[in-house]
Amino acid sequence: MRFFNAHVWRFYERLKLGSADSGIFFAPLEPEGNPVSDEAQWTKVDDARIKRNTPKSLLFYVPDSLAVGTKYRVIVRTAFTGGGTLRKTSLSGSSEVVTVKDAA
């Protein structure tokens, strides 16, 4: 079982989930290191697999479907304001490049 512990980028309250656009995603990279633009290739972390969702960190299980040795950026996205109102456009943040490693 693989965990990922991330600091939350510019989300000052816990990440608001519940819309199709909201959540934590692993985006594979283009050769130049940017996330692929085709979001159909992104892997979403199931909301039920998020174990800690606080103003300063997220702790979640890494999806088993991710290929070991592959590089990704973790994209954190919400469609809600801090007060819980649905936004017109989603707000996103991304991590540095991460590499999936086998749990030893």
HELIX and SHEET records of a PDB file:
HELIX    1   1 GLU A   39  GLN A   41  5                                   3    
HELIX    2   2 ASP A   47  ARG A   49  5                                   3    
SHEET    1   A 3 PHE A   3  HIS A   7  0                                        
SHEET    2   A 3 SER A  57  TYR A  61 -1                                        
SHEET    3   A 3 ILE A  50  ASN A  53 -1                                        
SHEET    1   B 4 THR A  43  LYS A  44  0                                        
SHEET    2   B 4 GLY A  23  PRO A  28 -1                                        
SHEET    3   B 4 LYS A  71  PHE A  80 -1                                        
SHEET    4   B 4 LEU A  86  THR A  99 -1                                        
END                                                                             
